[in-house]
Amino acid sequence: VTAAPSAETFAERFAKRRAEFGPLCLGLDPSDDVLGAWGVDLDGFVDIALDAAAGSVAVVKPQSAFYERHGWQGVRSLSRLVSGCREGGVLVLLDAKRGDVGSTNEAYAAAYLGDGAPIHADAMTVTPYLGLAAMGAYIERGPVFVVTRSSNPEGRAVQAARGPDGLTVEQRMVLDIGALNARLAPGAVGPVGGVFGPTHAPPDDMDLAAMNGLFLAPGLGTQGATPADVAACFAACPDRVLPSASRSLLAAGPTVAGLRAAVRALSDELSSLLG
Amino acid sequence: VTAAPSAETFAERFAKRRAEFGPLCLGLDPSDDVLGAWGVDLDGFVDIALDAAAGSVAVVKPQSAFYERHGWQGVRSLSRLVSGCREGGVLVLLDAKRGDVGSTNEAYAAAYLGDGAPIHADAMTVTPYLGLAAMGAYIERGPVFVVTRSSNPEGRAVQAARGPDGLTVEQRMVLDIGALNARLAPGAVGPVGGVFGPTHAPPDDMDLAAMNGLFLAPGLGTQGATPADVAACFAACPDRVLPSASRSLLAAGPTVAGLRAAVRALSDELSSLLG
């Protein structure tokens, strides 16, 4: 595995935008509830989201499921959202949680990462049930966030199981991602990040800073995590976390002004806690 | 969790078609290599695949990645493939390996399973890194195949890890799926199947028949498993396995006659081994 060549890495681009807008990642999840409350269809949601995101947040995270829900027309709307955000200077982390065997991963990576991708995100989430070692196709095309510790309690059954070395699946994942980043980007923040829910007890048994990657922290707001939980979980590397909220922010829509105010308030709170 | 209501279950429909066509599941993976070798674009592939599948196989398994690779236009082609196969009497198992937290899974399930789904497959694959217990949204809408033991060696790092009860993640998955099926479909083959690669050593330590579900066995042909491996792995429940091959069969294209002959030969070999 080699990392995708890039004049400026995702981590560098995030650091610049974080300095301007704060670390908040705006989750763009157009559930039926949100569309109903806003009184819009999916393309109307995309129009408002584009206006609200540009010049307001560092990163947006569209959840692919809520676009796929509308068939190919929904994927077309997602396509417009992704390119529009990037044109507006907003980083796009596509939450797609793909993950399969190597040859299939090559097709998923070509779909969403790197030059020529029909939906060209800046980074995407992947799921490692088929092994972190099978995820090379993504890493060769662009930065990924590997689901490591999910924010839901049901994930414990898999993520807290232990390998022959006595480490849990999620501990092993953090170590293996760290080894990958050390090789791909020595001395820098590497291209392999982790999705790491801050809703369980803070991980005393994991050295998150040593992973040398970014973290997506989902579950802020409706899923139960607070900004203080995020600050506690990532105390060792507060500048490397992208705290993500969706439902609690979208509740301030459908006006662009309402959304931007909600984003600003949460982002300011996070900035004061994370520095 | 309750199962989706259905006049005839997926297992019953599979059993009928299996009696007519054999157990083979035709993988419809239009990789760049296949499109190049056939000299067609994605819609040309879909046209040929529809002709080759109808009246030839029990089940097809389109791999979503190879359609998403072409953006929303590719998803539109997938949509046409899925509805066309079903109209031709062929069961469609969509290989999408989705898996997320509960509310997101609801959107994915509504995208691909049950009445009103814009891409309405008969069943789909899901990935349980976020927990089998988070997959209820799928099961409520239609049959699923949960990735349990993948066909790639990299998956061992997660799937062979052990929980506090000493069972591996994949052993626990087989037991938990069995408990779900016993509750949802007592005395019958239940709506929750497993994706179970026959390429590793046969699982002496798992009671596959007791899971009371169907199995998708990927990796036949190019990935290294033989029909004899499938027969050995599923000796306890040979009538519940869908052995899947893609690349080795698509190599017989692009003529419909060539594809149908390759499908017939492999299906006959599987029927003679699996009964």
Interface residues (C-beta under 8 A of the other chain):
Chain A: D29 S31 Q63 A65 F66 E68 R69 H70 G71 W72 Q73 G74 V75 R76 L78 S79 K97 R98 G99 D100 V101 G102 S103 T104 N105 A107 Y108 A110 A111 Y112 P118 I119 T127 P128 Y129 L130 G131 L132 A133 A134 V147 S150 S151 N152 P153 E154 G155 R156 A157 V158 Q159 A160 A161 R162 G163 T168 V169 R172 D176 Q223
Chain B: D29 S31 Q63 A65 F66 E68 R69 H70 G71 W72 Q73 G74 V75 R76 L78 S79 K97 R98 G99 D100 V101 G102 S103 T104 N105 A107 Y108 A110 A111 Y112 P118 I119 T127 P128 Y129 L130 G131 L132 A133 A134 V147 S150 S151 N152 P153 E154 G155 R156 A157 V158 Q159 A160 A161 R162 G163 T168 V169 R172 D176 Q223
